[in-house]
């Protein structure tokens, strides 16, 4: 008997046409378009993980992508319309100046409030030359609440995939928000899976891996690797701050 597996990627026609037009007007040739969730796994997963069963969760700005692998085949893809921007909005709504939200989250944020001291006070710029004190645990509680929502949606998507009982390698987190402290523990508590935070490491030389050691670079590296497969660019990657 013969069998085949097909992955159909759908999107809105108008945004895709506009994207193509931007490149065309810029004088650049667009070789191809790829769904983020289809290619990011090549940069963060080992062959064993793809075979034994794993879910990759890419925590982006506006969305969270989930892709389930088993037997070296993508079994399920989903996009959750919630990401880092949702966390930032929540923090801003609690009286934090918008210009300070992202840096505050990166420097002092934690995915689990109980791991943060109740007495730790953070000073942030306020109106004029004044500063405003914010309890770090309160900041962590805001982040934890929104990340818990995202983790619950991820858990539901894995269940809907039909492979929740076959993911021997658990969940791999990547993307910009995967850098938040203790995020692996939060996802472990909510989903019940083993969790690790991944950076781009497969298909790169040692020098390149050192340059892209943040989970925030995973999608960009995955796209470059896809281009390298077609002989369009070098695999060696250098990130300039």
C-alpha positions, 0 to 999 in steps of 0.5 A: 500500500502507498500513503502520503502526508500533506500539510496545507497551510492557509492564510488570508489572500490580501495580506499575502498579496500585500507582502509580495507587493512590498518585496516587489516594489523594493526590487527584491525577489521573494523566493518563498513564504513559510509558516513560522511554526513549520520551520522553527522546529528545525532550529530548536529540535533534535531528530530524536525529539521529532521522532519520539514526540514533542510540542514546540511552543513559540511565544511571539509578540502577538501570537503563540504558535504550537506545533506537535511532532511525532514520528518525524511528522508534524501532526498538529499546528495551531496559532493562539491569538495571545502573546507577549503584547497581551502581557505588556497590556496587562502590566500597562493597565496596572499603572505602569508607564508604557515606555517602561513596560518591556524593559521592566518585564525583561529585567524583573519579570517572573512567571511565578509570583511565589518565587519573588520576594514580597518586599522587593521594590522596583523604582521606575520612571514616572511623570517628570523627573519622579520615580514610582515604586512597584513591588516585584511580586505584583509585577510577577502576579500580572505576568503569571496570570496571563502566562497561565492563560496561554499555557492553558490554551497550549494544553488544550491544543495538545489535547486536541492534537490527539497526541497528548499521551505520546509526547515523550519529550514534552514541551519545548518553549522558544520565542522572545517571551520564553526568556521570562524567568521560571516560565518553564516551571509555570508551563510544567505546572499547568500542562503536566509535561516536562518543559525546556527552554530552547534557543537555536542550536541545530544547523549552526556552527559554534560561533553562530550559536554563541551569537543567537543564544536568546530564544528571541532569535529562533524564528530568524535563524530558522528562516535563514536555515530554510534559505540555506537549504536552497543554497541561498545563504550561508548557514553561519549567522551573525547578530549585530546588536 
